[in-house]
Amino acid sequence: MMRGNVLREYLVETATTIFYRDGFRATGVDAIAKECNVAKKSLYNHFPSKDLLIAEVLRRRHVAWVESVERTIGAASGPEDAIMALFDATGRAVRTPKYRGCIFFNAAIEFPDACPEIGSIIDENVRYSHRRLVELATEAGLENPELVAIQIGVLRRGAQVTAMASGDAEVVGFAKELASQVIADAKRPKSKKRVRRKA
């Protein structure tokens, strides 16, 4: 019989799989306890509520996701290449057989009025994503990095949702092309209108 931290780890891993596959609201504590072959009491000893279990699942996924993003950025040849590499990573993700979209986006949809424990992790994921794109756009010397980060973020998130809904992973490639145009536009010097002086 599993005890202590071993059981806690197993509960979180199992819950992650079931929540991502079947949805947060559709999955009851009974289903997780049954899958783990433990009594509900044992589950509640580690997580007093379902919300706290969901929060722990999201927290760990956020940590793993940040590590993945940083590896992708670290392997790139520069900030512009890093932004493009993030789309490549998204493209690989949406092509996996068990892809069900972004778990944080899914949680935000299912919990528009999330409890503080869940809401804070979703917010942190959103803030991190935007902050990292702003940093990359700034390093690349792009004009208005905040706006560029918003545009890139919308393209990437939109591609994820569209790919999941349509089953067409190619949309990520289209989004990547649009992102490259956003970068090109942000690099292009803006023409200044000449002001004619009155005689």
C-alpha positions as CSV (number, residue, x, y, z in Angstrom):
1,M,0.0,0.0,0.0
2,M,1.3,3.4,-0.9
3,R,1.7,5.9,1.9
4,G,2.7,9.5,2.5
5,N,4.4,11.4,-0.3
6,V,4.3,8.4,-2.7
7,L,0.5,8.3,-2.5
8,R,0.3,12.1,-2.9
9,E,2.4,12.0,-6.0
10,Y,0.3,9.2,-7.4
11,L,-2.9,11.1,-6.7
12,V,-1.6,14.2,-8.5
13,E,-0.3,12.3,-11.5
14,T,-3.6,10.4,-11.9
15,A,-5.7,13.4,-11.4
16,T,-3.7,15.3,-14.0
17,T,-4.4,12.6,-16.6
18,I,-8.1,12.4,-15.8
19,F,-8.7,16.1,-15.5
20,Y,-7.0,16.8,-18.8
21,R,-8.7,14.0,-20.6
22,D,-12.3,14.3,-19.2
23,G,-12.4,17.9,-17.9
24,F,-12.3,19.4,-14.4
25,R,-16.0,19.7,-13.6
26,A,-16.9,16.4,-15.2
27,T,-14.4,14.5,-13.1
28,G,-15.5,13.7,-9.5
29,V,-13.3,12.9,-6.6
30,D,-14.8,9.4,-6.7
31,A,-13.4,8.7,-10.1
32,I,-9.9,9.7,-9.1
33,A,-10.1,7.7,-5.9
34,K,-11.3,4.7,-7.8
35,E,-8.6,5.0,-10.5
36,C,-6.0,5.2,-7.7
37,N,-7.6,2.3,-5.8
38,V,-7.8,4.3,-2.6
39,A,-10.6,5.4,-0.3
40,K,-11.9,8.9,-0.7
41,K,-10.8,9.5,2.9
42,S,-7.2,8.8,1.9
43,L,-7.5,11.3,-0.9
44,Y,-9.1,14.0,1.4
45,N,-6.3,13.4,3.9
46,H,-3.9,14.8,1.3
47,F,-6.3,17.3,-0.4
48,P,-9.2,18.5,1.7
49,S,-11.1,19.7,-1.3
50,K,-11.2,19.0,-5.1
51,D,-10.3,22.6,-5.7
52,L,-7.0,22.2,-3.8
53,L,-6.3,19.1,-5.9
54,I,-6.9,21.0,-9.1
55,A,-4.7,23.8,-7.9
56,E,-1.9,21.4,-7.2
57,V,-2.3,19.8,-10.6
58,L,-2.1,23.2,-12.3
59,R,0.8,24.4,-10.2
60,R,2.9,21.4,-11.2
61,R,1.9,21.7,-14.9
62,H,2.9,25.4,-14.7
63,V,6.3,24.5,-13.3
64,A,6.8,21.9,-16.0
65,W,5.6,24.2,-18.7
66,V,7.9,27.0,-17.7
67,E,10.8,24.6,-17.7
68,S,9.8,23.5,-21.2
69,V,9.5,27.1,-22.5
70,E,12.9,28.1,-21.0
71,R,14.5,25.1,-22.7
72,T,13.0,26.1,-26.0
73,I,14.2,29.7,-25.6
74,G,17.6,28.6,-24.4
75,A,18.1,26.4,-27.5
76,A,17.2,29.2,-29.9
77,S,19.9,31.3,-31.7
78,G,18.3,34.6,-30.7
79,P,15.1,36.3,-29.4
80,E,13.3,36.3,-32.8
81,D,14.2,32.6,-33.4
82,A,13.0,31.9,-29.9
83,I,9.6,33.3,-30.6
84,M,9.3,31.2,-33.8
85,A,10.5,28.1,-31.8
86,L,7.6,28.6,-29.4
87,F,5.3,28.1,-32.3
88,D,7.2,25.0,-33.4
89,A,6.8,23.6,-29.9
90,T,3.1,24.4,-30.0
91,G,2.9,22.6,-33.4
92,R,4.4,19.5,-31.9
93,A,2.1,19.6,-28.9
94,V,-1.1,19.8,-30.9
95,R,0.0,16.8,-33.0
96,T,0.1,14.5,-30.1
97,P,-2.8,11.9,-30.1
98,K,-4.0,12.8,-26.6
99,Y,-3.9,16.6,-27.1
100,R,-6.9,18.3,-25.4
101,G,-5.7,22.0,-25.6
102,C,-4.0,24.1,-23.1
103,I,-4.8,22.9,-19.6
104,F,-4.7,26.5,-18.2
105,F,-7.0,27.8,-20.9
106,N,-9.3,24.8,-20.2
107,A,-9.3,25.6,-16.5
108,A,-10.1,29.3,-17.1
109,I,-13.1,28.4,-19.2
110,E,-14.4,25.9,-16.7
111,F,-13.8,28.2,-13.7
112,P,-14.5,31.8,-14.8
113,D,-14.9,32.6,-11.1
114,A,-12.2,30.3,-9.8
115,C,-11.3,30.0,-6.1
116,P,-8.2,32.0,-5.2
117,E,-6.0,28.8,-5.3
118,I,-6.9,28.0,-8.8
119,G,-7.3,31.5,-10.1
120,S,-3.8,32.6,-8.9
121,I,-2.1,29.8,-10.8
122,I,-4.0,30.5,-14.0
123,D,-3.1,34.2,-13.7
124,E,0.5,33.4,-13.1
125,N,0.6,31.3,-16.2
126,V,-0.9,34.1,-18.3
127,R,1.4,36.7,-16.8
128,Y,4.5,34.6,-17.3
129,S,3.6,33.9,-21.0
130,H,3.1,37.6,-21.7
131,R,6.2,38.7,-19.6
132,R,8.4,36.3,-21.5
133,L,7.2,37.5,-24.9
134,V,7.7,41.1,-23.9
135,E,11.3,40.3,-22.9
136,L,12.0,38.5,-26.1
137,A,10.5,41.3,-28.2
138,T,12.6,43.8,-26.2
139,E,15.8,41.8,-26.7
140,A,15.0,41.7,-30.4
141,G,14.8,45.5,-30.5
142,L,11.2,45.5,-31.7
143,E,9.0,48.6,-31.5
144,N,6.3,48.5,-28.8
145,P,7.2,45.1,-27.3
146,E,4.1,45.1,-25.2
147,L,1.9,45.2,-28.3
148,V,4.0,42.6,-30.1
149,A,3.7,40.3,-27.1
150,I,-0.1,40.6,-27.1
151,Q,-0.3,39.9,-30.8
152,I,2.0,36.9,-30.6
153,G,0.2,35.6,-27.6
154,V,-3.2,35.9,-29.3
155,L,-1.8,34.1,-32.4
156,R,-0.4,31.2,-30.4
157,R,-3.3,30.7,-28.1
158,G,-5.7,31.1,-31.0
159,A,-3.8,28.4,-32.9
160,Q,-4.0,26.1,-30.0
161,V,-7.8,26.4,-29.6
162,T,-8.4,26.2,-33.4
163,A,-6.2,23.2,-33.8
164,M,-8.0,21.4,-30.9
165,A,-11.5,22.3,-32.2
166,S,-10.8,21.5,-35.9
167,G,-8.3,18.7,-35.6
168,D,-6.1,20.6,-38.1
169,A,-2.6,21.1,-36.7
170,E,-1.6,23.1,-39.8
171,V,-3.2,26.2,-38.3
172,V,-0.2,26.6,-36.1
173,G,2.0,27.0,-39.1
174,F,-0.3,29.7,-40.4
175,A,-0.2,31.4,-37.0
176,K,3.6,31.3,-37.1
177,E,3.6,33.0,-40.5
178,L,1.5,35.8,-39.2
179,A,3.8,36.1,-36.2
180,S,6.8,36.5,-38.5
181,Q,4.9,39.3,-40.2
182,V,4.2,40.9,-36.8
183,I,7.9,40.9,-36.1
184,A,8.7,42.3,-39.5
185,D,6.3,45.1,-39.0
186,A,7.7,45.9,-35.6
187,K,11.2,46.1,-37.1
188,R,10.2,48.3,-40.0
189,P,11.0,52.0,-39.3
190,K,7.9,54.1,-39.2
191,S,7.8,56.9,-41.8
192,K,7.5,60.4,-40.4
193,K,5.2,62.8,-42.0
194,R,6.8,66.1,-43.0
195,V,5.1,69.1,-41.5
196,R,4.9,71.9,-44.0
197,R,5.6,75.3,-42.5
198,K,3.4,78.1,-43.4
199,A,5.1,80.9,-45.4
